[in-house]
Amino acid sequence: MLNSLCSQTHEMAPTIWVVFLLAFAIVARSQPTPLSRNISLGESISPTGNRISWLSPSGHFAFGFYQEGQGFAVGIWLIDGSPNKTVVWTANTDDPLVSAKATLILTKDDKLVLTTEGGQTISIVDGLDEPIYSASMFDTGNFVLYSADSQIIWQSFDYPTDTILAGQSLILYPGERLSSSGHELLSSSVSKTNHTIGRFRLTFNRDNGLSLTPAATIDAGYSSSYWSDYSYNDEDFKLKLDENGHMYVAMKNDTISWNLTEGWPSFSHTSVIYRATVDQDGIFRLYSHSMRKNNNSTGEFKWQSLHDECSVYGSCGINSYCMLGEPINCTCVPGFDYINSSKTSAGCKMSWGNVGSVEEKRMTSIQNALFKQDYYSLLKNMGQEDCKEACLTDANCVAALSYFGSCYKLKFPLRYGQTSKYQSIPSVLFVKLANPDSAREKHTSSISKTPIMILVIGAILTICSGITMAVFGYLISRRGLWAHAKSCEDKLGTTEDIVLRSFSYNELAVATNGFDQVLGRGSFGTVYKGALSNNERTVAVKRLEKVVEEGEREFQMEMRAIGRTHHRNLVRLIGFCNEGFNRLLVYEYMKNGSLAEFIFSAEGRPLWSDRVRIILEVARGILYLHEDCEPHIIHCDIKPQNILIDEFWTAKISDFGLAKLLTPNQTRTFTGPRGTRGYLAPEWYQNKPISVKADIYSFGIVLLEIVCCRRNIELEVEDDEIILTDWISKCYRAGELGKLFHGEEVEKKQFERIVMVGLWCIQSEPAFRPTMKNVILMIEGNMEVQVPPFPAS
């Protein structure tokens, strides 16, 4: 029996061995491909070396150098057989490209660094708590760094650029960790071949959850979002994309809150990779890549946040509007020209022919146009014609949108414009333009039609009249000039009252070497550098150029006003020339030029402490004009060019050419617009009384320019930064004043206090603006500064 059993066992042994081998082979074949490839310390790659990237085990993803133009960037891309790499992540997105001789190495001293051709070392990863021990490139597209105990200390999934991949989660934190401006998730690239940060971003904010906004926008709230999904409910959550293309928001316990896509389960043996990207046109799209042999793939678009590219805020730049097409067409509003004709999406600037006063304006219209920007005035229950007229008569209004029976008044720059695809929507945009010079055309036309004989006769009569007038003019010229000078002297009052030196015209001609060195040009004349006799003193001589009407009045005004003023923060008038028709003023010379040259220089920002001192010096000079001198003076043209810096770097206010004197018991006066656009208070354009509060407004603009060392309006910046006062207001409201001082050393509480004072000064309603005395007290910290209202923009 035992022999029989042994015999049977011996006969079965080959069969059992075969079964065992088959089972082992099946088990071995069922084991998945490794998910990652380990990269050891000391390994390196280079654009032209034997290895340009580290591949994932399946070969679907690579980490390394990819080419852009004539250089190379470091990133991760999907190997799908397409001629242009499908880049899903980029390191140091705004760094310059490197040459083909660069090297990326996982050094033996525990760092991942890029070494350029010139020997510069650039860290790919910063701020790690532990040394790097190894790295891996996963089949999910995630590049991971490990510590010595195999713990993940950094991964690319935590630092997305423009793409989220299947298996990746973007974690969002509400509450105090989420500012009102939102938490940025993804940023678009500039183009498919330029992966630096582009014009659009995917954010999460309190107002409307997941949102797409222009990258230049400070406030990522409702008014700046052109797409949003999900309402914020004070919970931590994750934006997730799974292996089936299911994109959703999950709460912190992984419960699904809501779906962006439902997913596409695959029952084939083909590997499908999903990615969601904020594309260059600002639309968030989901793509699938069906991977085949030799890493060839079939790409397919599965979902997108928007179907109308013109609905993307910022698809066309300022002062232009978007028209649907393939591609979209960006068109300037009437009266504007492209900033860059080869890049029409960059926006438009005002054409020279569209400059003129309010009285010279007319309105033109664009049918079915919408501009989705903040309006400064809303007039309800108003028809199109009334809306057009309301804008035409409002100096602050540059365009008005008539939409569903309401009138929305807008200011420059115009943003987020598009033509509506729904023709039934009764929207009309009215744009204010300068009138054509019809009078000149009519005059030219009439001359061209005038018979030659009439012209000849007219010329003969003119010559005869001229000869006659010359004869009589010669006979009375000496008497007339004397009478004119005497009249002006009587109107002015005695020069002894003013205690100024009287110069002859010849003295000043000699002092200025024939008026050959121009220092600048003011409201009514040109300023020359000069030296008094024997070079005893350098002076600035202002030669008034309109002396019959306005110039003569200005001369009298400056003589009365400046001659009686004396303050360390006012430029001192030394003397004058009142000889015949010549009107000249002689001022002390300011060695260090104007405040404009000081704060707008490309050489760098002046010290914060110096800027604060200058703000206070200007404020004290204005306070003297408003309250301490007699009669009180409204300067009317406070601007950086009219604030000069002496040899001791003291700020002094100059150019009273537009000053409005107040007689006793008079606090306000009606007058036409004077001064410089950009610094004028709104009441100048509204036919309202002008008071010292007009100077407060101008001072507020200057204060904010000094704070940021830039002009109030600059075109070569991001859209939301073009108008300085709007940008500062939004930064203040968002609690992001740090964007204004660019990392320079400032006393932050003092910085915020001065910004708040500036915002009070530029309030549209004069009654809301503080007096200059209170301005000084608030800046110095001797008076509490209340939270200012947000100015209309």
ZABAMI-711713 format. One line per field, with one value per residue (C-alpha): residue number from 1; residue in one letter; x, y, z. Coordinates in steps of 0.5 Angstrom, whole numbers, plus 500, padded with zeros to 3 digits. Example, Ala and Ser with C-alpha at 12.3 -4.5 7.8 and 13.67 -1.06 7.14 Angstrom:
resi = (1,2)
resn = (A,S)
east = (525,527)
north = (491,498)
up = (516,514)
//
This chain:
resi = (1,2,3,4,5,6,7,8,9,10,11,12,13,14,15,16,17,18,19,20,21,22,23,24,25,26,27,28,29,30,31,32,33,34,35,36,37,38,39,40,41,42,43,44,45,46,47,48,49,50,51,52,53,54,55,56,57,58,59,60,61,62,63,64,65,66,67,68,69,70,71,72,73,74,75,76,77,78,79,80,81,82,83,84,85,86,87,88,89,90,91,92,93,94,95,96,97,98,99,100,101,102,103,104,105,106,107,108,109,110,111,112,113,114,115,116,117,118,119,120,121,122,123,124,125,126,127,128,129,130,131,132,133,134,135,136,137,138,139,140,141,142,143,144,145,146,147,148,149,150,151,152,153,154,155,156,157,158,159,160,161,162,163,164,165,166,167,168,169,170,171,172,173,174,175,176,177,178,179,180,181,182,183,184,185,186,187,188,189,190,191,192,193,194,195,196,197,198,199,200,201,202,203,204,205,206,207,208,209,210,211,212,213,214,215,216,217,218,219,220,221,222,223,224,225,226,227,228,229,230,231,232,233,234,235,236,237,238,239,240,241,242,243,244,245,246,247,248,249,250,251,252,253,254,255,256,257,258,259,260,261,262,263,264,265,266,267,268,269,270,271,272,273,274,275,276,277,278,279,280,281,282,283,284,285,286,287,288,289,290,291,292,293,294,295,296,297,298,299,300,301,302,303,304,305,306,307,308,309,310,311,312,313,314,315,316,317,318,319,320,321,322,323,324,325,326,327,328,329,330,331,332,333,334,335,336,337,338,339,340,341,342,343,344,345,346,347,348,349,350,351,352,353,354,355,356,357,358,359,360,361,362,363,364,365,366,367,368,369,370,371,372,373,374,375,376,377,378,379,380,381,382,383,384,385,386,387,388,389,390,391,392,393,394,395,396,397,398,399,400,401,402,403,404,405,406,407,408,409,410,411,412,413,414,415,416,417,418,419,420,421,422,423,424,425,426,427,428,429,430,431,432,433,434,435,436,437,438,439,440,441,442,443,444,445,446,447,448,449,450,451,452,453,454,455,456,457,458,459,460,461,462,463,464,465,466,467,468,469,470,471,472,473,474,475,476,477,478,479,480,481,482,483,484,485,486,487,488,489,490,491,492,493,494,495,496,497,498,499,500,501,502,503,504,505,506,507,508,509,510,511,512,513,514,515,516,517,518,519,520,521,522,523,524,525,526,527,528,529,530,531,532,533,534,535,536,537,538,539,540,541,542,543,544,545,546,547,548,549,550,551,552,553,554,555,556,557,558,559,560,561,562,563,564,565,566,567,568,569,570,571,572,573,574,575,576,577,578,579,580,581,582,583,584,585,586,587,588,589,590,591,592,593,594,595,596,597,598,599,600,601,602,603,604,605,606,607,608,609,610,611,612,613,614,615,616,617,618,619,620,621,622,623,624,625,626,627,628,629,630,631,632,633,634,635,636,637,638,639,640,641,642,643,644,645,646,647,648,649,650,651,652,653,654,655,656,657,658,659,660,661,662,663,664,665,666,667,668,669,670,671,672,673,674,675,676,677,678,679,680,681,682,683,684,685,686,687,688,689,690,691,692,693,694,695,696,697,698,699,700,701,702,703,704,705,706,707,708,709,710,711,712,713,714,715,716,717,718,719,720,721,722,723,724,725,726,727,728,729,730,731,732,733,734,735,736,737,738,739,740,741,742,743,744,745,746,747,748,749,750,751,752,753,754,755,756,757,758,759,760,761,762,763,764,765,766,767,768,769,770,771,772,773,774,775,776,777,778,779,780,781,782,783,784,785,786,787,788,789,790,791,792,793)
resn = (M,L,N,S,L,C,S,Q,T,H,E,M,A,P,T,I,W,V,V,F,L,L,A,F,A,I,V,A,R,S,Q,P,T,P,L,S,R,N,I,S,L,G,E,S,I,S,P,T,G,N,R,I,S,W,L,S,P,S,G,H,F,A,F,G,F,Y,Q,E,G,Q,G,F,A,V,G,I,W,L,I,D,G,S,P,N,K,T,V,V,W,T,A,N,T,D,D,P,L,V,S,A,K,A,T,L,I,L,T,K,D,D,K,L,V,L,T,T,E,G,G,Q,T,I,S,I,V,D,G,L,D,E,P,I,Y,S,A,S,M,F,D,T,G,N,F,V,L,Y,S,A,D,S,Q,I,I,W,Q,S,F,D,Y,P,T,D,T,I,L,A,G,Q,S,L,I,L,Y,P,G,E,R,L,S,S,S,G,H,E,L,L,S,S,S,V,S,K,T,N,H,T,I,G,R,F,R,L,T,F,N,R,D,N,G,L,S,L,T,P,A,A,T,I,D,A,G,Y,S,S,S,Y,W,S,D,Y,S,Y,N,D,E,D,F,K,L,K,L,D,E,N,G,H,M,Y,V,A,M,K,N,D,T,I,S,W,N,L,T,E,G,W,P,S,F,S,H,T,S,V,I,Y,R,A,T,V,D,Q,D,G,I,F,R,L,Y,S,H,S,M,R,K,N,N,N,S,T,G,E,F,K,W,Q,S,L,H,D,E,C,S,V,Y,G,S,C,G,I,N,S,Y,C,M,L,G,E,P,I,N,C,T,C,V,P,G,F,D,Y,I,N,S,S,K,T,S,A,G,C,K,M,S,W,G,N,V,G,S,V,E,E,K,R,M,T,S,I,Q,N,A,L,F,K,Q,D,Y,Y,S,L,L,K,N,M,G,Q,E,D,C,K,E,A,C,L,T,D,A,N,C,V,A,A,L,S,Y,F,G,S,C,Y,K,L,K,F,P,L,R,Y,G,Q,T,S,K,Y,Q,S,I,P,S,V,L,F,V,K,L,A,N,P,D,S,A,R,E,K,H,T,S,S,I,S,K,T,P,I,M,I,L,V,I,G,A,I,L,T,I,C,S,G,I,T,M,A,V,F,G,Y,L,I,S,R,R,G,L,W,A,H,A,K,S,C,E,D,K,L,G,T,T,E,D,I,V,L,R,S,F,S,Y,N,E,L,A,V,A,T,N,G,F,D,Q,V,L,G,R,G,S,F,G,T,V,Y,K,G,A,L,S,N,N,E,R,T,V,A,V,K,R,L,E,K,V,V,E,E,G,E,R,E,F,Q,M,E,M,R,A,I,G,R,T,H,H,R,N,L,V,R,L,I,G,F,C,N,E,G,F,N,R,L,L,V,Y,E,Y,M,K,N,G,S,L,A,E,F,I,F,S,A,E,G,R,P,L,W,S,D,R,V,R,I,I,L,E,V,A,R,G,I,L,Y,L,H,E,D,C,E,P,H,I,I,H,C,D,I,K,P,Q,N,I,L,I,D,E,F,W,T,A,K,I,S,D,F,G,L,A,K,L,L,T,P,N,Q,T,R,T,F,T,G,P,R,G,T,R,G,Y,L,A,P,E,W,Y,Q,N,K,P,I,S,V,K,A,D,I,Y,S,F,G,I,V,L,L,E,I,V,C,C,R,R,N,I,E,L,E,V,E,D,D,E,I,I,L,T,D,W,I,S,K,C,Y,R,A,G,E,L,G,K,L,F,H,G,E,E,V,E,K,K,Q,F,E,R,I,V,M,V,G,L,W,C,I,Q,S,E,P,A,F,R,P,T,M,K,N,V,I,L,M,I,E,G,N,M,E,V,Q,V,P,P,F,P,A,S)
east = (500,506,509,503,502,510,509,503,506,512,508,504,511,512,504,505,511,508,502,506,510,504,501,508,508,501,502,508,504,499,504,503,508,512,509,515,522,528,533,539,544,549,544,544,541,542,539,544,547,545,539,535,530,528,522,516,516,511,514,508,511,518,521,527,529,524,525,522,524,532,532,530,526,525,518,514,511,506,509,504,507,505,510,509,510,504,507,503,508,514,519,521,516,518,526,529,530,537,542,543,549,545,545,540,543,541,547,550,549,542,540,536,539,540,547,547,552,555,556,550,546,539,535,529,526,527,525,526,526,530,535,534,535,532,527,522,518,511,506,501,506,508,515,517,523,524,528,533,527,523,518,515,518,516,512,510,503,503,505,501,502,497,494,491,492,488,490,492,488,488,487,483,483,477,477,483,487,483,484,478,482,482,487,490,490,492,495,495,501,502,502,502,510,511,510,511,505,499,493,488,488,483,482,478,474,469,464,463,468,471,472,476,479,484,491,492,485,487,480,478,471,464,466,472,470,467,466,464,462,460,458,463,460,466,469,476,475,479,479,480,481,480,483,476,476,471,473,469,470,470,470,475,472,472,465,463,460,459,461,464,464,461,467,468,469,474,472,478,485,487,491,487,490,486,488,485,488,487,488,492,485,482,478,478,478,479,482,483,489,488,495,497,503,510,507,502,496,489,487,480,477,472,469,470,468,465,464,464,471,469,466,473,475,481,481,481,485,483,479,477,471,471,467,466,470,476,480,476,477,479,476,478,472,471,477,482,488,491,497,501,498,501,498,491,489,494,488,488,490,486,488,491,484,480,483,478,474,467,464,467,465,460,457,458,455,456,450,450,456,457,463,462,466,465,460,461,454,447,441,435,429,432,432,438,437,437,443,447,445,447,454,455,454,458,465,467,463,467,462,455,452,444,442,435,432,438,444,451,456,463,470,477,480,474,475,472,468,464,459,453,451,444,441,435,438,437,444,448,455,455,463,464,469,472,468,471,474,468,470,477,474,469,474,479,473,471,478,478,472,474,475,482,481,477,484,488,484,484,491,492,487,491,497,495,491,498,502,497,496,504,504,499,502,509,506,503,507,511,505,501,507,507,500,500,505,502,495,498,502,496,492,497,498,505,511,513,507,510,517,520,526,524,529,529,528,535,538,534,536,543,542,539,544,539,534,538,537,530,529,522,515,509,502,503,510,517,522,530,536,540,545,544,550,557,554,552,546,543,535,530,526,519,517,510,508,501,501,495,489,491,498,497,492,497,502,498,496,503,505,500,500,507,510,506,508,514,514,520,516,514,519,520,519,525,523,519,520,514,517,512,509,514,512,517,518,524,525,530,533,532,538,535,529,522,519,517,524,525,520,519,526,528,534,530,526,528,528,521,523,525,518,514,518,517,509,509,513,508,502,505,506,499,496,500,497,490,490,496,497,493,489,488,490,487,493,489,495,498,502,509,512,510,514,521,527,532,540,538,533,527,520,518,511,512,508,502,500,493,492,485,486,480,478,476,469,470,471,468,468,466,471,473,477,484,490,493,488,489,490,484,478,471,468,472,468,461,460,461,464,471,474,481,478,480,487,486,484,490,495,491,493,501,501,499,504,510,508,508,513,509,505,497,496,501,499,505,503,497,490,488,494,493,490,494,488,484,489,491,484,483,489,487,480,483,488,494,498,504,504,505,512,515,519,522,523,517,514,507,503,505,505,497,496,498,495,488,489,491,484,480,483,481,474,469,465,469,465,468,476,479,482,490,491,487,491,498,495,493,500,504,499,496,489,486,484,478,477,476,470,472,472,468,472)
north = (500,505,503,504,511,513,511,515,521,520,520,526,530,533,535,539,542,544,547,551,554,556,559,563,566,568,572,575,577,580,585,592,596,600,607,611,611,612,617,617,623,625,623,629,631,636,639,636,630,623,624,630,627,622,618,615,607,607,613,617,623,626,631,635,640,642,647,653,658,658,656,651,650,645,642,636,634,628,624,623,624,631,635,640,637,637,641,640,643,648,650,657,659,667,665,666,660,657,655,648,647,648,642,639,635,632,633,629,635,634,639,639,645,648,650,655,656,661,657,660,656,656,652,648,647,652,651,644,642,636,634,630,623,621,623,619,621,617,615,620,626,627,629,627,628,624,624,619,615,615,620,625,632,635,634,638,636,641,647,646,651,651,644,639,632,625,623,630,634,642,643,650,653,658,662,666,663,665,673,676,677,669,663,662,655,655,660,660,660,666,661,654,655,660,657,663,666,668,673,669,665,660,662,660,666,667,671,666,660,657,662,665,672,676,675,683,683,685,683,676,677,677,684,681,673,671,664,661,655,653,657,658,655,655,648,646,643,639,640,633,630,622,617,617,624,626,633,635,638,634,636,635,628,626,627,630,637,638,635,639,633,626,622,617,610,606,599,598,596,603,607,614,620,626,633,640,646,654,655,661,664,664,658,652,645,638,633,626,623,615,612,607,604,608,613,615,618,621,627,629,635,633,639,647,652,657,656,664,666,673,672,672,678,681,677,684,689,696,701,695,690,683,680,673,670,665,667,673,680,686,692,699,703,710,715,710,707,700,700,695,694,687,685,687,684,689,694,701,708,715,718,725,727,725,731,737,740,738,743,740,733,729,722,716,709,702,697,691,693,691,693,689,694,698,704,710,712,709,712,708,708,712,712,711,719,721,717,719,727,725,723,728,734,730,732,725,721,718,713,711,704,704,697,695,702,704,708,706,712,709,712,710,706,702,694,687,690,685,685,681,675,676,682,682,685,693,695,701,704,711,714,721,724,731,734,735,742,743,751,750,745,751,756,752,751,758,760,755,758,765,768,770,778,778,776,781,787,784,784,791,794,790,793,800,799,797,803,808,804,804,812,813,808,811,818,815,809,813,816,809,805,810,810,802,802,807,803,797,800,803,797,793,798,801,797,799,795,788,790,787,789,792,789,792,788,789,787,780,779,780,775,770,770,772,767,761,756,753,750,749,751,753,755,762,762,759,759,761,760,766,770,777,782,780,772,774,770,764,765,763,768,766,770,771,770,772,779,783,779,773,774,781,779,773,778,782,776,773,780,781,774,771,778,778,771,768,761,756,751,756,759,766,771,776,781,783,786,791,794,796,789,785,781,777,774,773,767,764,758,751,747,740,741,738,733,730,728,726,721,719,717,711,710,708,710,715,713,712,717,722,722,722,729,732,730,734,740,740,740,745,750,749,750,757,759,757,759,763,768,774,774,766,763,757,755,751,747,743,737,734,739,745,743,744,742,746,745,742,738,742,742,748,750,754,757,761,762,759,761,764,769,769,776,777,773,769,762,760,762,760,759,755,749,751,747,740,734,728,733,737,736,733,740,744,740,740,748,748,753,752,752,750,743,743,744,738,733,735,734,727,725,728,724,717,719,720,714,709,713,713,717,717,714,709,705,700,696,691,693,694,698,703,708,709,712,706,701,703,704,696,694,698,695,688,688,688,694,690,690,698,698,692,690,696,698,702,703,699,703,709,707,705,711,716,712,713,720,720,716,721,727,724,724,726,730,736,736,729,732,734,741,741,742,736,732,734,732,725,724,726,721,726,725,718,717,713,708,712,711,707,712,711,709)
up = (500,502,496,491,495,493,486,485,488,484,478,480,481,474,474,480,478,472,475,480,475,471,477,479,472,472,479,476,470,474,478,476,473,478,480,480,478,484,482,487,489,484,478,473,466,461,455,450,454,454,459,458,463,468,466,470,469,464,460,460,464,464,469,466,460,455,449,449,443,443,450,455,462,467,468,467,461,458,453,448,441,440,436,442,449,453,459,466,470,470,475,477,472,471,471,464,460,460,455,452,457,463,468,473,479,485,489,494,499,499,494,487,483,476,474,468,463,466,473,477,481,482,487,484,491,497,504,506,513,511,507,500,500,493,488,484,478,478,473,475,473,480,482,489,493,499,506,509,512,505,507,502,504,497,491,485,486,492,487,481,475,470,470,475,474,475,482,484,490,490,498,500,507,509,515,517,512,506,504,501,494,494,494,488,485,478,473,465,461,456,450,448,447,453,460,464,468,464,464,468,474,478,485,491,495,500,495,490,491,485,480,474,474,470,473,474,478,486,488,486,488,484,480,477,476,469,471,478,481,488,494,500,506,511,510,508,501,496,488,486,479,479,474,470,469,475,477,484,490,496,504,509,510,503,502,495,495,488,481,476,471,472,469,464,466,462,460,455,456,454,459,459,463,464,466,467,465,465,458,455,453,460,460,464,460,462,457,456,453,451,451,445,443,443,447,441,444,442,445,446,450,455,458,459,464,458,451,449,449,449,456,459,462,459,453,450,453,456,452,447,446,444,438,437,431,429,433,437,434,439,437,439,442,437,439,441,437,439,444,439,432,432,438,438,445,449,449,446,448,446,439,439,435,441,446,447,453,455,451,444,446,442,443,439,440,439,439,443,447,454,459,465,470,476,474,478,477,476,473,473,469,464,456,451,449,456,458,452,454,462,460,455,460,466,465,469,464,459,457,459,458,457,459,460,462,466,465,468,467,466,467,463,462,460,461,460,453,449,444,446,442,444,439,443,449,448,450,447,449,448,448,449,443,441,435,429,427,423,423,420,415,413,413,408,404,403,402,396,393,393,387,386,384,391,394,390,392,399,400,397,402,408,406,405,412,415,412,415,422,422,421,427,431,431,433,439,441,447,450,449,453,458,460,459,464,469,468,471,476,479,479,482,488,490,490,497,499,496,498,492,487,481,475,468,462,460,467,466,459,461,467,463,458,453,456,453,459,460,466,465,462,467,466,463,461,461,466,465,469,471,475,478,477,479,479,486,486,482,480,476,472,469,463,462,455,455,458,454,458,462,463,466,471,473,473,478,482,483,485,490,493,493,495,501,503,507,509,509,504,499,493,495,490,489,484,478,471,469,463,457,455,459,465,468,475,479,484,488,485,487,486,486,481,482,486,480,478,485,486,479,477,474,479,485,490,495,502,506,511,506,503,509,511,504,505,511,508,502,507,511,505,503,510,510,504,506,513,515,510,508,504,504,497,493,489,484,481,486,483,483,478,482,488,488,492,494,496,503,500,503,499,497,493,487,481,484,476,477,485,486,492,497,500,507,508,502,503,496,489,482,476,470,470,472,473,471,469,473,479,479,484,481,483,477,472,475,476,483,488,489,496,499,499,491,494,499,493,489,495,496,489,490,497,494,488,493,497,491,487,481,477,478,471,468,462,462,468,469,468,475,476,471,475,482,486,484,485,492,494,492,496,502,502,501,506,501,502,502,494,494,498,494,500,502,509,512,518,516,521,519,512,512,516,511,505,509,509,502,501,505,501,494,496,491,496,498,505,506,505,511,512,511,519,520,515,518,525,522,518,525,529,533,531,530,522,521,516,509,504,498,493,486,480)
//
